[in-house]
Amino acid sequence: VGAGYAASDIGALLVLYAFATVAMSRLPWGTLPAIAAVTIIGAQILFVVSLTTVTGGGGSPYFALYAPILALAGWHLRRYWLVLAVGSVALVEWWRGMVVETGRGGADQLLVALPFFAAIAALAHLTSQRLFEAVVAIRRDQLRTAETLEAVRSLASSPGSDPLAAASA
């Protein structure tokens, strides 16, 4: 625990982080306005920067919590908001390293770990886009199949009609 902080501070942050994570997994993301989703991701980022600050700053293992946050951001946010989320993490970690730790922390995290976390976010974004496109294609195929089956049913439901005879006439 960093100077001036108690273990209860860390416990409170972890409880809030766990609560927010559970809430994030239960939210109907598709129905949220973009600003609400961005606010939720921003709150998670603030939790982690607070936690890393009170647990050793540049040497805190809690920096790794940015990976799932950015993965969620990549999955649920549009590209513009995703870039903003990754930029926010870089900015708050740079600020924490330069201002809070007075220039001695965070370089390894910013130069090594954060690019990997940004790559995770980008992969989550690409995966969600491809999945969305696949679901849309499947739904279109379902509609075409339903139309075809309805046409077959209507042809077969007329007891006196012969579709082959009508087609050749």
Kinemage of the C-alpha trace (Angstrom):
@kinemage 1
@onewidth
@group {chain A} dominant
@subgroup {mainchain}
@vectorlist {calphas} color= white
{ca val a 1} P 0.000 0.000 0.000
{ca gly a 2} L 1.317 3.408 -0.945
{ca ala a 3} L 2.144 6.069 1.617
{ca gly a 4} L -0.941 7.754 3.051
{ca tyr a 5} L -3.301 4.938 2.090
{ca ala a 6} L -4.804 2.156 4.177
{ca ala a 7} L -5.581 -1.403 3.203
{ca ser a 8} L -9.267 -0.522 3.583
{ca asp a 9} L -8.846 1.991 0.716
{ca ile a 10} L -7.723 -0.831 -1.540
{ca gly a 11} L -10.517 -3.083 -0.303
{ca ala a 12} L -13.106 -0.409 -1.025
{ca leu a 13} L -11.722 0.137 -4.528
{ca leu a 14} L -11.728 -3.600 -5.240
{ca val a 15} L -15.320 -3.944 -4.023
{ca leu a 16} L -16.399 -1.022 -6.212
{ca tyr a 17} L -14.475 -2.495 -9.141
{ca ala a 18} L -16.137 -5.898 -8.662
{ca phe a 19} L -19.578 -4.287 -8.402
{ca ala a 20} L -18.998 -2.251 -11.558
{ca thr a 21} L -17.691 -5.304 -13.415
{ca val a 22} L -20.773 -7.366 -12.519
{ca ala a 23} L -23.017 -4.471 -13.489
{ca met a 24} L -21.183 -4.131 -16.804
{ca ser a 25} L -21.702 -7.787 -17.635
{ca arg a 26} L -25.444 -7.549 -16.894
{ca leu a 27} L -26.195 -4.332 -18.765
{ca pro a 28} L -28.120 -4.388 -22.044
{ca trp a 29} L -25.266 -2.712 -23.935
{ca gly a 30} L -27.169 -2.635 -27.214
{ca thr a 31} L -29.855 -0.389 -25.754
{ca leu a 32} L -27.550 2.026 -23.914
{ca pro a 33} L -26.829 5.411 -25.449
{ca ala a 34} L -23.183 5.759 -26.466
{ca ile a 35} L -22.453 8.327 -23.767
{ca ala a 36} L -23.680 5.951 -21.027
{ca ala a 37} L -21.429 3.152 -22.273
{ca val a 38} L -18.473 5.545 -22.471
{ca thr a 39} L -19.204 6.785 -18.949
{ca ile a 40} L -19.191 3.225 -17.597
{ca ile a 41} L -15.858 2.477 -19.271
{ca gly a 42} L -14.505 5.804 -17.973
{ca ala a 43} L -15.539 4.919 -14.428
{ca gln a 44} L -13.708 1.614 -14.733
{ca ile a 45} L -10.594 3.433 -15.940
{ca leu a 46} L -10.787 5.787 -12.954
{ca phe a 47} L -11.097 2.824 -10.589
{ca val a 48} L -7.962 1.246 -11.989
{ca val a 49} L -5.880 4.425 -11.998
{ca ser a 50} L -6.924 4.998 -8.380
{ca leu a 51} L -6.055 1.431 -7.473
{ca thr a 52} L -2.652 1.566 -9.170
{ca thr a 53} L -1.917 4.858 -7.451
{ca val a 54} L -2.603 3.519 -3.958
{ca thr a 55} L -0.782 0.229 -4.553
{ca gly a 56} L 2.588 1.339 -5.788
{ca gly a 57} L 1.950 3.277 -8.971
{ca gly a 58} L 4.288 2.185 -11.754
{ca gly a 59} L 5.009 -1.096 -10.013
{ca ser a 60} L 1.391 -1.983 -9.266
{ca pro a 61} L 0.139 -5.320 -10.586
{ca tyr a 62} L -3.350 -3.842 -10.891
{ca phe a 63} L -2.334 -2.129 -14.111
{ca ala a 64} L -3.310 -5.430 -15.764
{ca leu a 65} L -6.979 -4.645 -15.017
{ca tyr a 66} L -6.922 -2.281 -17.981
{ca ala a 67} L -6.841 -5.301 -20.325
{ca pro a 68} L -10.415 -6.514 -19.622
{ca ile a 69} L -11.707 -2.941 -19.504
{ca leu a 70} L -10.282 -2.202 -22.923
{ca ala a 71} L -11.531 -5.557 -24.218
{ca leu a 72} L -15.050 -4.600 -23.092
{ca ala a 73} L -14.604 -1.198 -24.677
{ca gly a 74} L -13.492 -2.846 -27.916
{ca trp a 75} L -16.477 -5.159 -27.888
{ca his a 76} L -19.169 -2.597 -27.082
{ca leu a 77} L -17.997 0.817 -28.239
{ca arg a 78} L -17.727 2.294 -31.690
{ca arg a 79} L -14.272 2.909 -33.079
{ca tyr a 80} L -14.148 6.608 -32.140
{ca trp a 81} L -15.070 5.906 -28.497
{ca leu a 82} L -12.652 2.993 -28.368
{ca val a 83} L -9.766 5.193 -29.478
{ca leu a 84} L -10.863 7.719 -26.859
{ca ala a 85} L -10.866 5.005 -24.148
{ca val a 86} L -7.365 3.794 -25.066
{ca gly a 87} L -6.147 7.385 -25.227
{ca ser a 88} L -7.687 8.063 -21.815
{ca val a 89} L -5.809 5.138 -20.283
{ca ala a 90} L -2.559 6.401 -21.804
{ca leu a 91} L -3.248 9.933 -20.585
{ca val a 92} L -4.199 9.044 -17.009
{ca glu a 93} L -1.287 6.655 -16.669
{ca trp a 94} L 1.128 9.248 -18.055
{ca trp a 95} L -0.350 11.816 -15.651
{ca arg a 96} L -0.098 9.418 -12.726
{ca gly a 97} L 3.496 8.576 -13.578
{ca met a 98} L 4.613 12.167 -14.128
{ca val a 99} L 2.575 14.119 -11.576
{ca val a 100} L 1.642 11.705 -8.796
{ca glu a 101} L 4.915 9.770 -8.833
{ca thr a 102} L 6.906 12.860 -9.855
{ca gly a 103} L 8.413 11.492 -13.024
{ca arg a 104} L 9.588 8.072 -11.933
{ca gly a 105} L 6.815 5.647 -12.847
{ca gly a 106} L 4.860 4.061 -15.586
{ca ala a 107} L 7.268 4.019 -18.542
{ca asp a 108} L 7.291 0.221 -18.788
{ca gln a 109} L 3.543 0.093 -18.470
{ca leu a 110} L 2.974 2.764 -21.087
{ca leu a 111} L 5.543 1.501 -23.565
{ca val a 112} L 5.190 -2.255 -23.153
{ca ala a 113} L 1.891 -3.255 -21.551
{ca leu a 114} L -0.456 -0.586 -22.890
{ca pro a 115} L 0.214 -1.390 -26.573
{ca phe a 116} L -0.715 -5.019 -25.849
{ca phe a 117} L -3.892 -3.892 -24.080
{ca ala a 118} L -4.712 -1.638 -27.039
{ca ala a 119} L -4.211 -4.633 -29.346
{ca ile a 120} L -6.635 -6.655 -27.207
{ca ala a 121} L -9.167 -3.831 -27.554
{ca ala a 122} L -8.670 -3.713 -31.326
{ca leu a 123} L -9.077 -7.484 -31.642
{ca ala a 124} L -12.234 -7.402 -29.513
{ca his a 125} L -13.591 -4.625 -31.731
{ca leu a 126} L -12.835 -6.536 -34.944
{ca thr a 127} L -14.318 -9.723 -33.508
{ca ser a 128} L -17.521 -7.983 -32.443
{ca gln a 129} L -17.873 -6.391 -35.880
{ca arg a 130} L -17.413 -9.730 -37.654
{ca leu a 131} L -19.841 -11.445 -35.313
{ca phe a 132} L -22.406 -8.705 -35.904
{ca glu a 133} L -22.002 -9.063 -39.681
{ca ala a 134} L -22.375 -12.850 -39.403
{ca val a 135} L -25.549 -12.542 -37.320
{ca val a 136} L -27.015 -10.081 -39.836
{ca ala a 137} L -26.178 -12.444 -42.722
{ca ile a 138} L -27.774 -15.377 -40.885
{ca arg a 139} L -30.912 -13.327 -40.216
{ca arg a 140} L -31.155 -12.359 -43.905
{ca asp a 141} L -30.780 -16.022 -44.871
{ca gln a 142} L -33.552 -16.928 -42.419
{ca leu a 143} L -35.881 -14.382 -43.996
{ca arg a 144} L -35.140 -15.630 -47.531
{ca thr a 145} L -35.666 -19.216 -46.425
{ca ala a 146} L -38.979 -18.298 -44.793
{ca glu a 147} L -40.120 -16.564 -47.995
{ca thr a 148} L -39.153 -19.598 -50.087
{ca leu a 149} L -40.930 -22.006 -47.743
{ca glu a 150} L -44.034 -19.801 -47.772
{ca ala a 151} L -44.017 -19.831 -51.586
{ca val a 152} L -43.704 -23.637 -51.617
{ca arg a 153} L -46.500 -23.947 -49.067
{ca ser a 154} L -48.815 -21.689 -51.052
{ca leu a 155} L -48.142 -23.683 -54.235
{ca ala a 156} L -48.841 -26.982 -52.497
{ca ser a 157} L -51.892 -25.742 -50.598
{ca ser a 158} L -54.092 -25.397 -53.694
{ca pro a 159} L -55.525 -28.909 -54.079
{ca gly a 160} L -56.569 -28.654 -57.726
{ca ser a 161} L -53.613 -26.828 -59.103
{ca asp a 162} L -50.656 -28.409 -60.808
{ca pro a 163} L -47.694 -25.987 -60.746
{ca leu a 164} L -45.873 -27.904 -63.505
{ca ala a 165} L -48.846 -27.795 -65.850
{ca ala a 166} L -49.355 -24.092 -65.162
{ca ala a 167} L -45.673 -23.393 -65.820
{ca ser a 168} L -45.677 -25.236 -69.190
{ca ala a 169} L -48.863 -23.569 -70.447
